Amino acid sequence: MFEYFSFFLKDLSFSFVILTVGFILGWVIYNNLVLRDVSLKDALFTKDNFAAWIEFIGAFVFPVLYLSSHAIKGAASDNILVDLAVCTGYTVFYVVILTLLRLLSKAIVSLINAEDSHGKVCLNKEICEQKNIGAALFSVTLSVIFVSFIKYIDFIDIIEGEGATILIKVLLFIVFVLIALVCYSMVLRRKTTLFKEIFIDNNSAAGIGLLGFVFAAQTIITGIIDGYATDFEIITVALVIAVCLAIYGIISILFKKIFTAIVKVDVWNEIYEQNNVGAAVGQAALYVGIAMIIVNFIM
């Protein structure tokens, strides 16, 4: 009984230290580097900015805690202190990489050089000053993408000679997510653009739709990559991902057409013209549901 209690106590202490380190380090970097041009504290508590809370939880709290918990997986040695040091190192690395990618996304949005009624579009100011929920969801979407491939980076596996496999997994994920996003944008470009809806029109429904689509796409991609982890062949995995994403797109379109025919409602118009959040949530749920069915069927 004492051994079980001792194990539980060590596990609790170990997890607490790792998560605390990840959260504190993440907060310091996020608040002082990523959002250095705005006041996150004022946006969260003084202005009661819902968009800032979405960004804070979805693009900071969840990614940092998820990556910190991912760093805890597996043991580096029989010595808990060595384990603690290794996992802390992983946590610091994950948080730093996430921060750099978030800074990169901010720079990319600024480089587009678009303007709205408040002046030049800036991701941080859109969220913390203009309370743009769509922009906050856009940031969360990017964090979902970042977290999904950062978790594949493992120093121990690299040392053991698995570096090439890890690189291939990361590149596969990035390439297919980009392909999915390009297809999504091309569909929208028939009537509007994703950037205009989110940053110019402040359409929160468009942000929800994007988040649901990307989350579903990454569910398919990571599900297949993880499913072939023990028998990883790049051509096979790439082919399966491509086929599954194609099926995902076809089924999504068919379901929306069937729903439109039955209910006599234009879902596209509801989301992108009327900013109907409920319709966007329903569409996101459809995307994720289809993705889960596809992944479970393939596996």
N, C-alpha and C positions, 0 to 999 in steps of 0.2 A: 504493500500500500504506500509506504514511504517513497519507493522508487517512482511510482506513478505521480505522486504529489510533486516530487522533485522535478520530474520531467515536465509536468504542467507548468510549474513555476518558472523553469528555465525557458520554456517555449513562450510563455507570456512576456517575460522580461525581454527576450530576444526580439520578438515581434514588435513590442512597444518601442524599443530603442530604434529599430530600423525605420518604423513608420514615423516616429518623432523626428528623426534626422531628416528624412525625406520631406516632411511637411515644413519644418522650420527652414531648411535650406531652400526649398521651393518658394516659400513665401518671401524670403529675403531677396532672392534673385528676381522673382516675378514682380514684386512690388517696386523694387529699386532699379531694375534694368528693363524688363519688358514694358512696364507701365510707368516709366520715369517721367513721361510728358503729361501725365494726368494723375489725379489723386484717387486711388482705389478705395481708400478708407472713406473718403467723403462720398464717393459714388455709392458705396454699399450701405452706409449707415446714416449719413446726413441727408443725402438726396433720395434715399430709398429707391435706388435705380434697379428695376427688375432685370434689365438687360445686363447690367454689371454683375448681378447675382448669377445669371445664367452663365456668363463668361467665367466667373470665379469658380463656380462649382464644376461646370462641364469642361473648361479648358485648363483648370489648375488643380482643384481638389481631387477630382476623379482620376486624371492622368497620373498625378504625383503618387497618390496612394496606391493606384493599381500597379504602377511600375515598381514602387517600393515593395509591395507584396510579391510581385513577380521576382524581385531580387532575392527574396527569402527562400524560394523554391530550391530544393536540393541541398546537399551538404558538401562543403569543400574538404572537411577533414573531421576527425573524431574530436577535435578540440573546439569547444564552443566559442572560445575567444577568437580563434582563427576564422571560424565561420562568420562571426560577428564582423570582423574586419573586412572579409571578402564581400559580404552582403552590403555593408556600408559603402564600400567602394563602388559596387554595382549601382546602388541607389544614387550616389553622387553623380556618377557617369550618366545615368538615365535622365536625371533632372537637368543636367547641363545640356545634354543633347536636345531635350524637349524645349529648353529655353532658346537655344540657337535656332531651332526650326521655327519657333513662334516669332522670333525676331525677323527671320527670313520672310515669313508670310506677311508680316507687317510691311516690310520693305517692298515686296512684290505688289501689294495693294497700292502703295504710294506711287510706285513707278508707272502704274496705269494712267496716272495724272488726270483723273476725272474730277469733276466738280459738281456739288449739289448746292442747295440754297445757303448752306453754311460755309461754302468755300471748298478748298481741295479736300478730297476724301482721305481720311486718316482712320485706320482701323480702330485704334485706341480711343480716339475722340468720338467716333461714331457710337461706340459702346458706352463709354463712361460719361460723356457730355451730352450727346444727342439722344441717348436712351434707345438706340436702334437695336431692337430684339433680333432682327434678321441678321445684322452684322455679328451679334453675339453668337447666334447659332452657326454662322459661317465659321467663326473661330473655333467653336466646339467641334464642328465637322473636321477641320484641319487637325485638331488634337486627336480625334478618333483615328485619323489616318496615321499620324505620327506615332501614337502609342502602338498601333498594330504592327508596325515594322521594327520599332525600337526594341520590342520584347524579344526579337529573334537574335539580337546581338549578345553573344555570350563569350566572354574572354577565355573561360576554361575550355570550351569547345574549340576556340580558335587555336589555343596552345596545343591542343590534342590533334590538330590537323584538319579541323572541320571548317576552316575559314572560308574556303571556296564555296562550300555548300550553303553557309550562312549568307554569303554575298549573293549567291544565286537566288535564295529565298527572298531577300530584301529587294533585289532588282525585279524579280517576278511580281512581287506585291505592288511595287511602285508603278511598274509599267502597266499592269492590268487596271489598277485604280485610275491612272491617268487616262487610259483608253475608255473606261466607263464614264469618267467625268466629261471627256470630249464628246462622247455619244449623247450624254445627258444635255450638254450645252447646245449641241447641234439640233436636237429635238426642239429645245426652247427657242432657238434663233429663228424659227419660222415666224414667230410673232413678237418675241422680246428677247432680252439677254439676262443671264443670271446676275451679272454685275449690276445692271440697271435696277432690277427688282430688289436686290438686297441693299445696295448702298445709295441709290438715288431715290427710289420710291419707298424705302424703309419697309419692305413687305416681309413681315414676320412669317407669313404662311409659306413664302418661297424658301425661307431659311429652314423651316421644318421639313419641307419636301426634300431639300438637298440633304439634310442630315439623315433622314430616313433612307434615301437612296444610297448614300455612301456607306451607312452602317450595314445595310443589306449586302452591298457589293463586297465590303471587306469581310463580312461573315462568310460569304461564299469562298472568297480567295483564301483567307486564313484557314478556313475549315478544310479545304482541299490540301493545302500545303501541310497542315498538321496531320491530316489523315494519311498522307504518303511519307511521313517522317522516317519510317523504318525502311522504306523501299523507294527512296527519292530518285526519280529520273526526270530530268528537266523537260524533255520533250513530252513525256506522258503527262506530267503535272500541268504544263502549259496548255496542252491540248484539252485536258479535262476542264481547266479553269475557263478557257475560251468558250467551250461548248456550254458550260453551265451558265456563264454570263449571258450568252446568246439566248438560252432557254429562259433565263430570268427576265430579260428584256421583252421577249415575245409574250410570255405569260402575263407580265405586268400590263402590257398594252391591251391584250385580249380582255383581261379582267376589267380594265377601265372602260373599254368599249361596251362590254356587256352591261356593266353597271350604268353607264350613260344611257344605253338603250332601254333599260328597265325603269330607271328612276326619272328619265327625261331631264337630266341635269348635266350641264357641261362642266366636268370636274376642272378642266384647265382654266376656264373662265372664273370659277369659284375661287381658285387659289391665286391666280396671277392678275385678275382684274378686280375681284371683290375682297381680296385678302382674307379669305375664309379660313381661319385657323383650324376649325373642326374638320373641314375637308382635307386640309394638309396633314393633320394627324391621322386621319383615316387612310390617306394614301401612303403615309410612312409605315403604318401598321401593315398595310398590304404588301409593301416592299419587303419588310422584315419577315413576314410570315412566309412569303414565297421563297425567300432565301433559305430559311430554316428547313422548309420541306425539301428543297433541292439538295442541300448539304446532307441531310439525314438519309435521303434516298440514295445518293452517290456512295455514302459511307456504308 
